[in-house]
């Protein structure tokens, strides 16, 4: 599995010296209890590490500088336990180059009316501190996330966890490298884009490789490697020989095995985490990579067809954000227009991500009809059910734009014995007519990334972090 390096988040608690050392000692105790409880809750995907209290401008600046320097620190969560004068935060917050979450909570859930006094008021004035701190972040246009509510509540912890996933993906975005095997599909508009601007805005590096470069790697794969990986397939998938002889079927599948080994090797050698292929650019190859691509997507590599490097990078980004769960490259194919059943059939020529499979995939060898090559092997399955988001990125010449549509996927109930590719079905929101119309009017592409594990709010949080225009259809 292609994974990111271990990450952590720093918990920075705001206060000041005005209330004395005894009050600060109690702030530390409360902060440690919240840190321990959140870490032990099982909700957070990454550990929270408590820092020294933020009681001066120098201390805050030092903490934020260290955050920027430490690669393992993915972001900062702040909590204003008491009133923390906001001008202390200006320098450090301006320097901070990683995601910031303002947790608007307090240690006690309820006001202790029977015992409350001014000492309690001075110590537990998060409502006061939140407004001062919130003002300066807004003034600095920090695009920080704000989570409001009692820290022991399920929904608060869930929001923190979801933001952590976005923050890690944001940091990983600057490490995304896309290998393009061949160029873009001829005459297609949405696969084009400004690679320099994408690297400036999102951190994505996009490099071209001639098909000859890949063929060299394929030719270097030996039979022992192919046989060993093929043996792994037997325990993972159903073998559907169809009308093929077993010998011909295995021969075709082993071509894809060699492609998987070769593509992974060239990606790993160059530090690439996403890639593209193009059925129009296959010189020296026997098949279009199909099964090989699906296997690599299941391991966490981003992918898109026809040279669409933007979608490949977006796929990798959302795989990091979703922990590679139910997230993958997709393409709109065919409408279902029966009254009351309106939906869209999603698929691709070969490369549908098996992280979306609801049943055990089977390996099928069937003609492709394009590319003028041998019949390629591919995984065939039905897609999962669930609510999620489908995301498209396009270059509009003056700016990049992200289109986000909420969808409700459902498992197919009618068999399709003659369809030799995986299929995913979903209904678009708010309804078919308005959803499709809005998608088209806003220039949404046919290449997308769908996730049944992410939310619209998470995608918007990322878009704000990188200054990306976005449109939401829901």
Secondary structure, 3 states (H helix, E strand, C coil): CCCCCCCEEEEEEECCHHHCHHHHHHHHHHHHHHHHHHHHCCCCCCEEEECCCECCHHHHHHHHHHHHHCCCEEEEEEEECCCCCHHHHHHHHHHCCCEEEEEECCCCCCCCCCCCCHHHHHHCCHHHHHHHHHHHHHHCCCCCEEEECCCCCHHHHHHHHHHHHHHHHHHHHCCCEEEEECCCCCCCCCCCCCHHHHHHHHCCEEEEECHHHHHHHHHHCCHHHHHHHHHHHHHHCEEECCCCCHHHHHHHHHHHHHHHHHHHHHHHHHCCCEEECCCCCCCCCCCCCCHHHHHHHHCCCEEECCCCHHHHHHHHHHHHHHCCCCEEEEEEEEEECCCCCCEEEEECCCCCCHHHECCCCEEEEECCCCCCCCCEEEEECEECCEEEEEEEEEECCCCEEEEEEEEEEECCCCCCCCCCCCEEEEEECCCHHHHHHHHHHCCCCCEEEEECCCCHHHHHHHHHHCCCEEEEEC
